Amino acid sequence: MIDGAAIHSASGAFIAGLVTSLHCVGMCGPLACGVGGGKGAAAQVSASLYHGGRFLSYAVLGCVAGAIGAEPLNLLLDSPAVVLPWTLVIVFLLVATGLERRLPKPKFLVRFSARLKLKIFKMSQQRGALLLGLATPLLPCAPLYLVLTASLLSGSAAKGGEFMAAFALGTVPLLWVAQGSFNKLRAWMTPQAFDWTRRGLAVAAAAMMAWRLRGTLFFIESSQGVPDCCPPGL
């Protein structure tokens, strides 16, 4: 059960990354493209440094969150990993309804983001790309807050790191495409189209995960029929 839940957690985190990457393109796309966009070998190196930095910082934060949440969770549950995929279902539903936008954004992170942008654009492209990637978890981003909070329920530092690393990988494909052709992508899809696509994918992901996980809830009977304790006809 734990192994299966861990698989669901990693795949769910990857899907969460794919879904929220639509949000990332709209919100962080211009900044990411400023340090990792363009064509040629130099641009690809910058993009690689940016995504490598994000991957590393997400994984480290996941390890920290998993370690912090491990002991309290172990006291409450025998198999903490079973809970984590269900928290992703909740995250997807929040994204689908747009409620994640109502999460408060700490003012100090907003100020930090503004100062970071000024500092990055004074650096070389590759140094700026790496710094932005490493600092991305400190930028105000509601979906990231939700997924990082979910990683508290991973059960251990290793699983927390794995969970956030899978999330980071899920955000890479669309952002990498955006860095190479941001203007074309924005012309092809309006902000409204991005938003509705993100919401639709979130609904589909929540429904798919809930269906696959339906047997992990203690109050949902499995497909084995009526329990032996209950005679037919009752």
Number of C-alpha atoms within 10 A of each C-alpha: 10 12 10 11 21 22 15 21 30 21 18 27 28 22 23 29 27 24 26 24 24 23 21 21 25 17 12 17 22 17 17 26 24 17 27 30 25 18 11 9 9 14 20 18 15 24 28 19 23 26 25 19 20 26 23 17 22 29 24 19 19 30 24 19 25 29 22 19 21 21 12 14 20 15 9 9 12 10 14 21 25 24 20 23 26 23 19 25 22 15 21 32 20 20 27 23 13 13 12 19 13 9 12 10 14 10 10 11 15 15 12 14 18 11 11 17 14 10 13 20 15 10 13 11 20 21 17 24 32 24 20 27 24 20 18 22 17 17 21 19 21 19 23 23 17 19 21 21 17 26 33 24 26 34 27 25 23 16 25 32 26 24 30 33 25 23 31 25 20 22 26 21 12 19 24 22 14 24 25 19 15 21 12 10 15 16 9 11 12 11 15 9 12 17 17 13 16 21 22 17 20 25 18 14 21 25 15 13 19 17 10 11 17 14 13 17 12 8 8 9 13 13 7 6 7 12 10 7 6 8 8 8 4 5
